Amino acid sequence: MKNQKKIISIMIFSGIIMFSLFMSKSYAVKEEDEGNRTQGQNTVNAIKKDNNTVKVEGSQANNANLSNLGIKPYDFTGFKYGTTSYEVKIPENTDMIEVYATAQHEKATITGTGKKKLKKGKNNIEVEVTAEDGTKKIYTIQIIRGEEQEEKQEGLSKLSISGLTLSPEFNMDQYTYMVSYEGEETQLTIQTETTSQDYTVEVIGNFGLEEGENMITLLVAKKNGDHVATYQIMVYKSLPKEKEVIHKEDDVSKSMIGAMVAVGIIFFLIMMIRIKQKKSHFVEEYSETSLYDEKAKEELEDEKNSLKEMDKEERENKKKGKYKGKRFK
């Protein structure tokens, strides 16, 4: 029996070893097969068929990079094939330049080079590279001829509030502001100047200012109504400290008066309820008394009637007794 168990254990152990060796070999074969397949795919990607001719292409077929880019005269430095945007400033008296470029791959084509006529200010020149497989890449050179013309800012050239400081400080391209005001005035004095005499300013919300946040809007427009710019001022209004104390005291007084009125109303209601209850109790007692009096009257009347009957009988009996005495004599 023991020998049989040993034989079975040896067979199981041998089976496990053989299974492990088989799996290791299968994994190695699989890796080798995948490596060959991958290598074959890369090779196929590099093969291009043209009619009946099989032509092996290099890995540069999709290369659309430049190895060099510049202008003449006033060339720039720092070219990198991965950087596609450049900026160059040239004198105003230079109205013509020449763009040159070289592709990294000899079979790539380039467009956008050569002589270019420049206008004053900004000039955008695009150089396009097309790889052999059709991949495209565009490099841009921004050439600024002379001083760059700044865009004229339109709207308000001045904005201030009498006695107050705007935050942040006024700037033509800043359209929102904040200001803190402590006082009782319901309207602020706003001074404005426009960048053109033909512009008008409409102020909205600068009236009836209340404690807390108030928004004032200034609309700048042309005389024909066309909108130019919009400015907004957030006003945080607070009452003076002494006024604030008085205001709080008034609130307390109002609260106390309200509480007293409420207590008075409650007291009045309680009194009305009690009066109603007493009245109801009185009516019940009166009703019971009335019923008692009626019953007493009836009993008294009955008693009177009984006495009358008794008196009547007694008189009749007396009469009868008188007559009887006379007859016997």
C-alpha positions in Angstrom: 0.0 0.0 0.0 2.8 2.4 0.9 4.6 1.5 -2.4 1.5 2.3 -4.4 1.3 5.8 -2.7 5.0 6.4 -3.5 4.5 5.5 -7.1 1.4 7.7 -7.4 3.3 10.7 -5.8 6.3 10.2 -8.2 3.9 10.1 -11.2 2.2 13.3 -10.1 5.5 15.1 -9.5 6.9 14.0 -12.9 3.7 15.2 -14.6 4.0 18.6 -13.0 7.6 18.9 -14.2 6.7 17.9 -17.8 3.8 20.3 -17.9 6.1 23.2 -16.7 8.7 22.4 -19.4 6.0 22.2 -22.1 4.5 25.6 -21.1 8.0 27.2 -21.0 8.8 26.0 -24.5 5.4 27.1 -25.8 5.9 30.6 -24.4 9.4 30.9 -26.0 8.0 29.7 -29.4 5.1 32.2 -29.1 7.5 35.1 -28.3 9.7 34.2 -31.2 6.7 33.9 -33.5 5.4 37.4 -32.4 8.9 38.9 -32.9 9.1 37.5 -36.4 5.5 38.7 -37.1 6.4 42.2 -35.8 9.6 42.3 -37.8 7.6 41.1 -40.9 5.1 43.9 -40.4 7.8 46.5 -40.2 9.3 45.1 -43.4 5.9 45.2 -45.1 5.3 48.8 -44.1 8.6 49.7 -45.7 7.7 48.0 -49.0 5.9 49.9 -51.7 4.6 48.3 -54.8 4.6 50.3 -58.1 3.0 48.4 -60.9 5.1 45.2 -61.2 8.1 46.6 -59.4 8.7 46.1 -55.7 10.6 49.0 -54.2 11.9 49.1 -50.6 11.5 52.6 -49.1 13.4 54.0 -46.2 11.8 55.3 -42.9 12.1 58.9 -44.1 9.1 58.6 -46.5 6.8 60.5 -44.0 9.5 63.1 -43.0 8.1 66.6 -43.5 10.6 68.4 -41.3 12.9 71.2 -42.4 16.6 71.2 -41.7 16.9 75.0 -42.2 14.7 78.0 -42.5 15.4 81.8 -42.7 15.1 85.1 -44.6 17.4 87.4 -46.4 18.3 90.0 -45.3 17.8 90.3 -41.5 17.9 86.6 -40.9 17.0 85.1 -37.5 18.7 82.5 -35.4 17.6 79.6 -33.2 15.8 77.5 -35.8 14.7 74.0 -34.7 12.8 71.6 -36.9 10.2 71.0 -34.1 9.4 74.7 -33.7 7.0 75.9 -36.4 6.4 79.6 -35.5 9.0 82.4 -35.6 8.9 86.2 -35.3 11.3 88.7 -37.0 11.4 92.5 -36.8 12.9 94.4 -39.7 13.4 98.1 -40.5 10.5 100.0 -42.0 12.5 100.9 -45.2 12.8 97.2 -46.1 9.9 96.2 -48.2 11.2 93.0 -49.8 12.8 89.8 -48.3 13.6 86.4 -49.6 12.6 83.2 -47.7 14.8 80.1 -48.0 14.3 76.6 -46.6 15.9 73.1 -46.8 14.0 69.8 -46.2 15.5 67.0 -44.1 14.4 64.4 -46.7 15.6 64.8 -50.3 12.2 63.7 -51.7 10.1 66.1 -49.7 8.8 69.2 -51.5 8.7 72.8 -50.2 6.4 75.7 -51.1 6.2 79.3 -49.9 9.9 80.2 -50.3 11.3 83.0 -52.5 10.9 86.7 -52.6 8.1 88.3 -50.7 6.7 91.9 -50.8 6.1 93.3 -47.3 3.5 95.8 -46.0 4.0 98.0 -43.0 3.3 96.2 -39.7 2.6 92.5 -39.5 3.3 90.1 -42.3 2.7 86.3 -42.0 4.6 84.0 -44.3 3.9 80.3 -44.4 6.3 77.6 -45.7 4.7 74.2 -46.4 6.7 70.9 -46.5 5.1 67.9 -48.1 6.7 64.5 -47.4 6.9 61.7 -50.0 3.9 59.9 -48.5 1.8 63.1 -48.5 2.5 64.2 -44.9 2.3 68.0 -44.6 3.8 70.4 -42.1 3.6 74.2 -42.1 6.2 76.7 -40.7 5.1 80.3 -40.0 7.3 83.4 -40.0 5.8 86.6 -38.7 7.7 89.5 -40.0 7.0 92.9 -38.4 8.1 95.8 -40.7 8.7 98.9 -38.7 7.1 99.7 -35.4 4.1 97.5 -34.7 0.9 99.6 -34.7 -1.0 99.3 -31.4 -4.7 98.9 -31.7 -6.4 102.1 -30.5 -8.5 101.6 -27.4 -12.0 103.0 -27.5 -14.3 103.9 -24.6 -13.5 105.9 -21.6 -10.2 107.8 -21.1 -11.1 108.8 -17.6 -13.3 107.4 -14.8 -13.5 108.6 -11.2 -16.0 109.0 -8.3 -15.9 112.1 -6.2 -14.3 111.4 -2.8 -13.8 107.7 -3.4 -11.0 105.4 -4.8 -11.7 102.8 -7.5 -10.2 99.4 -7.2 -8.3 98.6 -9.3 -7.0 101.9 -10.5 -8.7 103.1 -13.7 -7.3 101.7 -17.0 -8.9 101.9 -20.4 -8.8 98.1 -20.9 -10.2 97.4 -17.4 -14.0 97.2 -17.4 -15.0 96.2 -13.9 -14.2 98.1 -10.6 -15.2 98.1 -6.9 -15.6 100.9 -4.5 -16.6 101.2 -0.8 -18.8 104.0 0.3 -19.8 105.0 3.9 -22.6 107.5 4.1 -26.2 108.2 3.6 -26.2 109.6 0.1 -28.3 107.5 -2.4 -26.3 108.8 -5.5 -22.6 109.2 -6.3 -20.9 111.9 -8.3 -19.2 110.1 -11.3 -16.8 111.9 -13.6 -16.1 110.4 -17.1 -14.2 111.4 -20.3 -14.5 109.5 -23.6 -11.8 108.8 -26.2 -13.9 110.6 -28.7 -16.2 113.6 -28.6 -18.7 111.7 -30.6 -19.3 109.2 -27.9 -22.0 109.4 -25.2 -22.1 107.8 -21.7 -25.2 106.4 -20.2 -25.1 105.8 -16.4 -27.5 103.1 -15.1 -28.1 102.2 -11.4 -26.6 105.4 -9.8 -29.7 106.2 -7.8 -31.5 104.9 -4.8 -28.3 103.3 -3.5 -29.0 101.0 -0.5 -26.9 99.5 2.2 -24.9 96.5 0.8 -24.1 95.8 -2.9 -25.1 98.2 -5.7 -24.2 97.8 -9.3 -23.6 100.9 -11.5 -23.2 100.4 -15.3 -21.7 102.9 -17.7 -22.6 102.3 -21.4 -20.3 104.1 -24.0 -21.8 104.4 -27.4 -21.6 106.4 -30.6 -24.1 109.0 -31.4 -25.8 106.7 -33.8 -26.3 104.2 -31.0 -23.5 101.7 -31.9 -22.0 100.1 -28.8 -18.4 101.0 -28.0 -17.7 99.7 -24.4 -19.4 98.8 -21.1 -17.9 99.6 -17.6 -19.3 98.3 -14.3 -18.7 99.6 -10.8 -19.7 97.5 -7.7 -20.5 99.9 -4.9 -20.4 98.5 -1.3 -22.4 101.0 0.8 -22.5 101.1 4.6 -24.0 103.6 7.0 -21.9 105.8 9.3 -21.1 104.1 12.6 -23.2 106.5 14.7 -26.1 106.1 12.2 -25.6 102.4 12.3 -25.9 102.4 16.1 -29.1 104.5 15.9 -30.3 102.2 13.1 -29.7 99.2 15.3 -31.4 100.9 18.3 -34.4 101.7 16.1 -34.5 98.0 15.0 -34.4 97.0 18.7 -37.2 99.5 19.6 -39.3 98.2 16.7 -38.7 94.7 17.8 -39.7 95.5 21.4 -42.8 97.4 20.2 -43.7 94.5 18.0 -43.3 92.1 20.9 -45.5 94.2 23.2 -48.2 94.4 20.5 -48.0 90.7 20.1 -48.3 90.2 23.9 -51.2 92.6 24.0 -53.0 90.8 21.3 -52.5 87.5 23.0 -53.7 88.9 26.4 -56.8 90.4 24.6 -57.6 87.0 23.1 -57.2 85.2 26.4 -59.6 87.7 28.0 -62.1 87.4 25.3 -62.0 83.6 25.6 -62.4 83.8 29.4 -65.3 86.3 29.1 -66.9 84.0 26.6 -66.5 81.0 28.9 -68.0 83.0 31.8 -70.9 84.2 29.7 -71.6 80.6 28.6 -71.5 79.4 32.2 -73.9 82.3 33.3 -76.3 81.3 30.5 -76.2 77.7 31.7 -76.8 78.8 35.3 -79.6 81.1 34.3 -81.2 78.4 32.2 -81.1 76.0 35.2 -82.5 78.8 37.5 -85.3 79.5 35.1 -86.2 75.9 34.9 -86.2 75.7 38.7 -88.4 78.8 39.0 -90.9 77.4 36.6 -91.1 74.2 38.5 -91.5 76.0 41.8 -94.3 78.1 40.2 -96.0 75.0 39.0 -95.7 73.4 42.5 -97.0 76.6 44.2 -99.9 76.7 41.8 -100.7 73.1 42.4 -100.6 73.7 46.2 -102.9 76.7 45.9 -105.3 74.7 43.9 -105.2 71.9 46.4 -105.9 74.4 49.2 -108.8 75.8 47.3 -110.3 72.3 46.8 -109.8 71.5 50.5 -111.5 74.8 51.5 -114.3 74.1 49.2 -114.9 70.6 50.5 -114.8 71.9 54.1 -117.4 74.5 53.4 -119.6 72.0 51.7 -119.2 69.6 54.6 -120.2 72.4 57.1 -123.3 73.2 55.1 -124.3 69.6 55.1 -123.8 69.3 58.8 -126.0 72.3 59.5 -128.9 71.0 57.5 -128.8 67.7 59.2 -129.1 69.3 62.7 -132.2 71.2 61.7 -134.0 68.1 60.4 -133.7 66.1 63.6 -135.1 68.8 65.8 
